[in-house]
Every structure is written in structure tokens, then in C-alpha cells.
């Protein structure tokens, strides 16, 4: 079954895109199952999320079980053999979809393409097994991750989950409420294929006039706009720093964004892209 699927054009395209992404990032991306290597993956996740060792986001024994169950533990290594990124995913019942639990790269490598290479490996892994959709959750306030998910990969979001994990005490989440958007990544869509080849759809906020502004954010600047046939919703460019520097304003952004996005999704809109300055583009579900 696996070998026959690997011969299909869509899988060949995904494997080629994976190889190019890894080459551009200067990494080797592999499935990992060896116990010692999984211990390194646990340590990397502890470093990325800033947790105590006993509170690893995914401990070694669980990584071992996920791999043994035939699910996905992906690791990226530098040319020198240093682990620099990892991603973990499980398969939904009936192999209907793939659910990514976590993905992270070492600090300082956010712009090196390692995360993109990890996701392209997961895409090829899924398609080779007859799975054409991947989902995961992400914090709507972390605009960098939102842009990666919805613009660079070609996923979209139409579901807002309030305080999904409950309180989280790691350095990234800083005891903030764990609201999440659900990323839906259709692995064979025209947009996802183009993104895998390095040609994402450009998302840019159009020039706006005062009459197009529908609301202002906690910082006093516009955060909701109706323009160019879409609704635009702004979040902070660096919520992680804001949580440390001004936790009250960070809390206000959480409340404001929760209201904006839950209302938008309830009205039939979905998030289809994010600008570099943190503006979500919201359009009717199924439209780009």
C-alpha cells in the first residue's frame, strides 16, 4: 500500500518539495524512533517551551509509544548532526486525518526554514499513507506562528477554542489563557501545493481609509477593518514580549481577539492568511 502510494504524482510532488525545503534549510529531516534520539527530542522541546525537565511538553516514553504505534515523530538535524527541530503527529481514527501535536525549532532558527522543512516532511508522510488533511491548534495571538500556518503553509482556520488546554505555565504561554485556533491544512489543495514549492499567496493589508475601520485594539490603533472584500483583524506583532512587559494589555488583547474571531467564525467567515504586521484576512468559508 505504502509503496504504491509513493508512486503517485501527488506523493512524488510532496517528496520533492520536502527534499527542497530540507536542502534550503541545510538540514536532514527523518522519522525518529530510536530511544536515545527520542530523549534528545524531549530535551529540545523542553528548551523551546521553557519548561522544567519533569514537565516536558511530550516526554520520552510518550514519544516512544507514538513512534511504536506507527505515528509520526519527525526530527531535523544540522549537517553536523545536531538536533535542531522536531515535530510529532498522530493519525485520526480510520486514518481520516493527521493531527499534529507539537512542532518546534531551536531558538535562533525561526527564519532558517527548519520549521517549514519539518511540515513538508509531515505532509509527504501523510500523503504517502493516503491521508490528505492535517490539523493542529495554535495561539491566535502569536502572529508569527499564525502567518506561518495560514500564509506560508496554506492552511486555514474557522474554529476558535476558548482556553483549550487550561492554564499553561511554560515560558511561551506565561500563564495566559490557552485560546487556540484550529489550523486545517488540505495537503493536496492548489494553495498548499504552491506553498510547498515556495510560492505562497501573498497576504497584504490594502490601503485603508477611516470609514473602513470597524474597531480599535487595546493599544488605541485600528484592529478591525472592512476592505477589499474581506474583514481584517489585527493582533500584536509580539504577544510573548507583551505578556512580560504589560500583562494587562496582553489580557486585553486576548479578550478582544476572542470576541472578534468567534463572532467572525459564527457569521461564516474563515481565516485565510496573515500579514507580516499581524492582520488576519477573514473571508467566507471556502473562498480564498
Secondary structure, 3 states (H helix, E strand, C coil): CHHHHHCCHHHHHHHHHHHHHHHHHCEEEEECCCHHHHHHHHHHHHHHHCCCHHHCCCCHHHHHHHHHCCCEEEEEEECCCCEEEEEEEEECHHHCCEEEEEEEECCCCCCCCHHHHHHHHHHHHHHCCCCCEEEEEECCCCHHHHHHHHHHCCCEEEEEECCCCCCCCCCCCCCCCCCEEEEEEECCCHHHHHHHCCCCCCCCCCCCCHHHEEEECCCCCEEEEEECCEEEEECCCCHHHHHHHCHHHHHHHHHHHHHHHHHHHHCCEEEEEECCCCEEEEEECCCC
